[in-house]
């Protein structure tokens, strides 16, 4: 098997998620970055999860499991967590242990090692801006995740953009630094490109913008 042309960047983008950084992640990402840099209200993202999470849910790019921990979930919730980073998987699984949780180590740019059409919903929250390549190349993630959702199910997520959305001076400087270091890969990510890739795959979808963050929700055809 030949390596992905972005394989080094994929691994670099998830390397920051370590046992010593994950306990601080929620505060930095949601109390500071979302509020002051990306200008997206965290309750809006929680509400998106509330609208879309099904009793059998797939979460790709799990972070710390914050949103699944804080959204309204079904009484007998089953959750599959898929991520390349084993530390994130363990951290999120512990946080969500009150549910029926399964973990799968996987690269979202490749077909996921999961049954086709097995889930009623899937999220990829704050994932695409960490994936290398153009929006057109990143759209492989949309295909790979949607393949795991049954027709009529929901796919949704959020991503930070740098073009076609209002980006404040502090956010622009911070994003430029993170892109140089390989923490994020969104220097060319535009709202128009994201809208085009969503429309090409999902006839029924919504795309809303808060600050420089786009929230997307779609029915899987």
PyMOL commands that set and color helices and strands:
alter all, ss='L'
color gray80, all
select helices_A, chain A and resi 7-14+19-38+42-52+66-70+86-95+128-130+135-146+169-181+191-201
alter helices_A, ss='H'
color red, helices_A
select strands_A, chain A and resi 56-60+78-83+100-105+119-125+149-160+205-210+213-219
alter strands_A, ss='S'
color yellow, strands_A
deselect
rebuild
show_as cartoon
